[in-house]
């Protein structure tokens, strides 16, 4: 997984007030089980993270999740999120079946482009957001200097909120929250894959859904980039 990426899991569930009383105990437990050395506690949330802050788990009274910068593989992120879910369900405060309002996995990723920004922009326009001469005429036949597309899709089972754009490193620095070496030009893709379960779901179902979302997100990214960048 050589692409610059940020992977995010978030579960929003029916409020569990007892979590407020368990913050210290859970911070220590999750720190050990997920090999994350640092933690902080606020009024209604626990954050557990590594010293570089590349990986972060969080638990609140109505949501929980995990964030990783530059995951080395799909499996690594799947294993980390599964570990977090198992930690949560090992606590008596989490019922066997959880009432979830929203379960989602988001992928922010950039693939480096070796050509110029103008070349990538033209590929993006022609393959992904084609518009006709009528639009050009409205804007006096001027060339778009910057493009950022937001499209939401809904299938019979999943919702996909997507954003994408050809970017220079000056643009990319606004979308990846850390000091890293950014490519000079890249294709940015952001997909939030989520559902609202129709009934309460258990630990194994949640882990299965998350693993499926992670795999789907990368497949969508590969398909979109293949479409835009192919000759």
Secondary structure by P-SEA (a helix, b strand, c coil): ccccbbbbbbbbcccccccccaaaaaaaaaaaaaccccccccccbbbbbcccccbbbbbcccccbbbbcccccaaaaaaaaaaaaaaaaacccccccccccccbbbbbbbbbbcccaaaaaaaaaaccccccaaaaaaaccccccbbbbbbbbbccccccccccccccccccccccccccccccbbbbbbbbbcccccccccaaaaaaaaaaaaaaaaaaaaaaaaaaccc
